[in-house]
Amino acid sequence: MRNTRPAIPIILMTGFIEERVRKVQEYKLAGTLNKPFTIDQLAELVDKTLKG
């Protein structure tokens, strides 16, 4: 996706432990959301990401 649209924000939703998530931070993610999460947490992160 970065090759096609490098400026698009990417949010990672994962059930992995934080240590493994840190390894993918090099991809300059807009944010991460650990499972389980609420719809309010998702909405807040999406809103924050889109507003920049």
PyMOL CGO cylinders between C-alpha atoms (Angstrom):
from pymol import cmd
from pymol.cgo import CYLINDER

trace = [
    CYLINDER, 0.00, 0.00, 0.00, 2.86, 2.40, 0.76, 0.3, 1, 1, 1, 1, 1, 1,
    CYLINDER, 2.86, 2.40, 0.76, 4.09, 2.04, -2.82, 0.3, 1, 1, 1, 1, 1, 1,
    CYLINDER, 4.09, 2.04, -2.82, 0.70, 3.02, -4.26, 0.3, 1, 1, 1, 1, 1, 1,
    CYLINDER, 0.70, 3.02, -4.26, -0.33, 5.70, -1.75, 0.3, 1, 1, 1, 1, 1, 1,
    CYLINDER, -0.33, 5.70, -1.75, 2.59, 6.61, 0.52, 0.3, 1, 1, 1, 1, 1, 1,
    CYLINDER, 2.59, 6.61, 0.52, 0.69, 9.33, 2.40, 0.3, 1, 1, 1, 1, 1, 1,
    CYLINDER, 0.69, 9.33, 2.40, -2.28, 7.17, 3.43, 0.3, 1, 1, 1, 1, 1, 1,
    CYLINDER, -2.28, 7.17, 3.43, -2.48, 6.70, 7.22, 0.3, 1, 1, 1, 1, 1, 1,
    CYLINDER, -2.48, 6.70, 7.22, -2.38, 3.10, 8.40, 0.3, 1, 1, 1, 1, 1, 1,
    CYLINDER, -2.38, 3.10, 8.40, -3.81, 1.89, 11.71, 0.3, 1, 1, 1, 1, 1, 1,
    CYLINDER, -3.81, 1.89, 11.71, -2.71, -1.53, 12.92, 0.3, 1, 1, 1, 1, 1, 1,
    CYLINDER, -2.71, -1.53, 12.92, -5.28, -3.57, 14.84, 0.3, 1, 1, 1, 1, 1, 1,
    CYLINDER, -5.28, -3.57, 14.84, -3.62, -6.47, 16.59, 0.3, 1, 1, 1, 1, 1, 1,
    CYLINDER, -3.62, -6.47, 16.59, -3.87, -9.06, 19.27, 0.3, 1, 1, 1, 1, 1, 1,
    CYLINDER, -3.87, -9.06, 19.27, -0.08, -9.42, 19.50, 0.3, 1, 1, 1, 1, 1, 1,
    CYLINDER, -0.08, -9.42, 19.50, 1.91, -8.37, 22.50, 0.3, 1, 1, 1, 1, 1, 1,
    CYLINDER, 1.91, -8.37, 22.50, 3.40, -4.90, 22.55, 0.3, 1, 1, 1, 1, 1, 1,
    CYLINDER, 3.40, -4.90, 22.55, 6.95, -6.13, 21.86, 0.3, 1, 1, 1, 1, 1, 1,
    CYLINDER, 6.95, -6.13, 21.86, 5.94, -7.53, 18.48, 0.3, 1, 1, 1, 1, 1, 1,
    CYLINDER, 5.94, -7.53, 18.48, 4.01, -4.38, 17.65, 0.3, 1, 1, 1, 1, 1, 1,
    CYLINDER, 4.01, -4.38, 17.65, 7.11, -2.26, 18.22, 0.3, 1, 1, 1, 1, 1, 1,
    CYLINDER, 7.11, -2.26, 18.22, 8.85, -4.21, 15.47, 0.3, 1, 1, 1, 1, 1, 1,
    CYLINDER, 8.85, -4.21, 15.47, 6.36, -2.96, 12.87, 0.3, 1, 1, 1, 1, 1, 1,
    CYLINDER, 6.36, -2.96, 12.87, 6.54, 0.68, 14.03, 0.3, 1, 1, 1, 1, 1, 1,
    CYLINDER, 6.54, 0.68, 14.03, 9.32, 1.20, 11.47, 0.3, 1, 1, 1, 1, 1, 1,
    CYLINDER, 9.32, 1.20, 11.47, 6.51, 1.31, 8.90, 0.3, 1, 1, 1, 1, 1, 1,
    CYLINDER, 6.51, 1.31, 8.90, 5.40, 4.66, 10.32, 0.3, 1, 1, 1, 1, 1, 1,
    CYLINDER, 5.40, 4.66, 10.32, 1.92, 3.65, 11.37, 0.3, 1, 1, 1, 1, 1, 1,
    CYLINDER, 1.92, 3.65, 11.37, -0.66, 6.30, 12.19, 0.3, 1, 1, 1, 1, 1, 1,
    CYLINDER, -0.66, 6.30, 12.19, -1.56, 4.28, 15.28, 0.3, 1, 1, 1, 1, 1, 1,
    CYLINDER, -1.56, 4.28, 15.28, -2.09, 0.90, 16.83, 0.3, 1, 1, 1, 1, 1, 1,
    CYLINDER, -2.09, 0.90, 16.83, -5.11, -0.56, 18.52, 0.3, 1, 1, 1, 1, 1, 1,
    CYLINDER, -5.11, -0.56, 18.52, -4.77, -3.65, 20.68, 0.3, 1, 1, 1, 1, 1, 1,
    CYLINDER, -4.77, -3.65, 20.68, -7.56, -6.22, 20.72, 0.3, 1, 1, 1, 1, 1, 1,
    CYLINDER, -7.56, -6.22, 20.72, -9.97, -6.32, 22.34, 0.3, 1, 1, 1, 1, 1, 1,
    CYLINDER, -9.97, -6.32, 22.34, -11.00, -2.70, 21.84, 0.3, 1, 1, 1, 1, 1, 1,
    CYLINDER, -11.00, -2.70, 21.84, -14.27, -0.84, 22.00, 0.3, 1, 1, 1, 1, 1, 1,
    CYLINDER, -14.27, -0.84, 22.00, -16.01, 0.93, 19.15, 0.3, 1, 1, 1, 1, 1, 1,
    CYLINDER, -16.01, 0.93, 19.15, -15.37, 4.19, 21.00, 0.3, 1, 1, 1, 1, 1, 1,
    CYLINDER, -15.37, 4.19, 21.00, -11.62, 3.52, 21.06, 0.3, 1, 1, 1, 1, 1, 1,
    CYLINDER, -11.62, 3.52, 21.06, -11.66, 2.75, 17.35, 0.3, 1, 1, 1, 1, 1, 1,
    CYLINDER, -11.66, 2.75, 17.35, -13.69, 5.86, 16.54, 0.3, 1, 1, 1, 1, 1, 1,
    CYLINDER, -13.69, 5.86, 16.54, -11.38, 8.05, 18.62, 0.3, 1, 1, 1, 1, 1, 1,
    CYLINDER, -11.38, 8.05, 18.62, -8.25, 6.74, 16.89, 0.3, 1, 1, 1, 1, 1, 1,
    CYLINDER, -8.25, 6.74, 16.89, -9.76, 7.06, 13.41, 0.3, 1, 1, 1, 1, 1, 1,
    CYLINDER, -9.76, 7.06, 13.41, -10.92, 10.61, 14.18, 0.3, 1, 1, 1, 1, 1, 1,
    CYLINDER, -10.92, 10.61, 14.18, -7.50, 11.57, 15.57, 0.3, 1, 1, 1, 1, 1, 1,
    CYLINDER, -7.50, 11.57, 15.57, -5.77, 10.03, 12.56, 0.3, 1, 1, 1, 1, 1, 1,
    CYLINDER, -5.77, 10.03, 12.56, -7.94, 11.77, 9.99, 0.3, 1, 1, 1, 1, 1, 1,
    CYLINDER, -7.94, 11.77, 9.99, -7.59, 15.15, 11.69, 0.3, 1, 1, 1, 1, 1, 1,
    CYLINDER, -7.59, 15.15, 11.69, -3.82, 14.72, 11.75, 0.3, 1, 1, 1, 1, 1, 1,
]
cmd.load_cgo(trace, "trace")
